[in-house]
Every structure is written in C-alpha cells, then in structure tokens.
Amino acid sequence: MVPNMQGEIFDLVLKHDCDIRNVLDPFMGSGTTAIVSRKLNRNYIGFEINKDYVRLAENRMKKELGIFQ
C-alpha cells in the first residue's frame, strides 16, 4: 500500500462530498477504501474474488476498525 493512500482517499471523498452515504467498491483489494469509508461514516459494500485479498482486507478492518471480531 502507498503510505499516504488513506490520506489521498480522505481528501478525494471530502472534496466531492455531496451527501452520498454509500460507497460501492467492486474491486476491494486490501480494503483501503472500506476503511476510509467507515472512518468518514459512510456505508460500504465491497466485492473481492481473490481469497488472499479477502483475508487481508478482513485483517486490516479488524485491526483498524475493530470489526469482524
């Protein structure tokens, strides 16, 4: 992951905030967009078919958000 990726996503979402509360990510990967969405109090739906990335995203969300425990 790029070290400042979360900050860049925060900036992007905040600059384009138009009261959208739902984020759809069809290629979830490591879960960065999911984590940022939850930190910005948005609902999030993500899809990932690669089981390695699913595990990675779940572990990151456990660590950073305290979910899936």
C-alpha positions in Angstrom: 0.0 0.0 0.0 1.2 3.5 -0.8 1.9 5.1 2.6 -0.3 8.1 2.0 -3.1 6.3 0.2 -5.7 6.7 3.0 -5.0 10.4 3.2 -5.5 10.8 -0.5 -8.8 8.9 -0.4 -9.9 11.1 2.6 -9.1 14.2 0.6 -10.9 12.9 -2.5 -14.1 11.9 -0.7 -14.2 15.1 1.3 -13.6 17.4 -1.7 -16.5 15.6 -3.6 -18.9 15.3 -0.6 -22.4 15.7 -1.8 -24.2 13.8 1.0 -23.6 10.4 -0.6 -23.6 7.9 2.2 -23.0 4.7 0.3 -19.7 3.6 -1.3 -19.6 0.6 -3.7 -16.2 -0.9 -4.5 -16.4 -3.8 -7.0 -12.6 -4.4 -6.7 -12.0 -4.2 -2.9 -8.3 -5.4 -2.8 -6.7 -4.8 0.6 -9.7 -2.7 1.9 -8.3 0.8 1.9 -11.5 2.3 0.5 -13.6 0.4 3.0 -11.5 1.6 5.9 -11.6 5.2 4.8 -15.4 5.0 4.1 -16.1 3.7 7.6 -13.8 6.4 9.1 -15.9 9.0 7.2 -19.1 7.5 8.5 -20.2 6.1 5.1 -21.8 2.8 4.4 -19.6 0.5 2.4 -20.2 -2.5 0.1 -17.1 -4.2 -1.4 -16.5 -7.2 -3.6 -13.3 -9.2 -3.9 -12.9 -12.7 -5.6 -9.3 -13.3 -4.6 -9.4 -15.1 -1.2 -5.9 -13.8 -0.2 -7.2 -10.2 -0.6 -10.4 -11.0 1.3 -8.3 -12.2 4.2 -6.0 -9.2 4.0 -8.9 -6.8 4.0 -10.6 -8.6 6.9 -7.5 -8.5 8.9 -6.9 -4.8 8.2 -10.5 -3.9 9.2 -10.2 -5.9 12.4 -7.0 -4.0 13.3 -8.0 -0.5 12.2 -11.8 -0.6 12.8 -12.4 -3.3 15.3 -14.9 -5.2 13.1 -15.2 -8.9 12.2 -14.1 -9.9 15.7 
